[in-house]
């Protein structure tokens, strides 16, 4: 086997591996883009979270007031 054939085989192997790696990167980027599109559906906005926490604190405040005014303390 002469050096030209070994060189050609090496170039083909490197090109194949490089192409496969580039393909994997693009597939992972596509998957990441799909996941990023779903972010608004999976997570809550700060304003909604603050409103919900405010409501919970109001309910807890009312419960604690009832407990403090309980006659059998």
C-alpha positions as CSV (number, residue, x, y, z in Angstrom):
1,X,0.0,0.0,0.0
2,X,1.5,3.3,-1.0
3,X,1.4,6.6,0.9
4,X,-1.2,8.1,-1.4
5,X,-3.8,5.4,-0.5
6,X,-3.1,5.7,3.2
7,X,-3.4,9.5,2.9
8,X,-6.7,9.2,1.1
9,X,-8.1,6.8,3.7
10,X,-7.0,9.1,6.5
11,X,-8.6,12.2,4.8
12,X,-11.8,10.2,4.3
13,X,-11.9,9.1,7.9
14,X,-11.2,12.6,9.2
15,X,-13.8,14.1,6.9
16,X,-16.4,11.5,7.9
17,X,-15.7,12.1,11.6
18,X,-15.8,15.8,11.1
19,X,-19.1,15.7,9.2
20,X,-20.6,13.4,11.8
21,X,-19.6,15.9,14.6
22,X,-21.0,18.9,12.7
23,X,-24.3,16.9,12.2
24,X,-24.5,16.1,15.9
25,X,-23.9,19.8,16.8
26,X,-26.8,20.9,14.5
27,X,-29.1,18.2,15.8
28,X,-28.4,19.3,19.4
29,X,-28.9,22.9,18.5
30,X,-32.3,22.1,16.9
31,X,-33.3,20.2,20.1
32,X,-32.2,23.1,22.2
33,X,-34.3,25.5,20.1
34,X,-37.3,23.3,20.5
35,X,-36.8,23.2,24.3
36,X,-36.5,27.0,24.4
37,X,-39.8,27.4,22.6
38,X,-41.4,25.4,25.4
39,X,-40.0,27.5,28.2
40,X,-42.9,29.9,28.5
41,X,-45.3,26.9,28.9
42,X,-43.2,25.2,31.6
43,X,-42.3,28.0,33.8
44,X,-44.2,30.8,35.5
45,X,-43.6,34.5,35.0
46,X,-42.4,36.6,37.9
47,X,-45.5,38.8,38.0
48,X,-47.8,35.7,38.2
49,X,-45.6,34.2,41.0
50,X,-45.7,37.4,43.0
51,X,-49.5,37.7,42.7
52,X,-49.9,34.0,43.8
53,X,-47.5,34.5,46.8
54,X,-49.4,37.7,47.8
55,X,-52.7,35.8,47.8
56,X,-51.2,32.9,49.9
57,X,-49.8,35.4,52.4
58,X,-53.2,37.0,52.8
59,X,-54.8,33.7,53.4
60,X,-52.2,32.7,56.0
61,X,-52.6,36.1,57.7
62,X,-56.4,35.5,57.9
63,X,-55.8,32.0,59.4
64,X,-53.3,33.4,62.0
65,X,-55.8,36.1,63.0
66,X,-58.5,33.5,63.6
67,X,-56.1,31.4,65.6
68,X,-55.0,34.3,67.7
69,X,-58.7,35.2,68.5
70,X,-59.6,31.7,69.4
71,X,-61.4,31.5,72.7
72,X,-59.8,28.3,74.1
73,X,-56.3,29.6,74.0
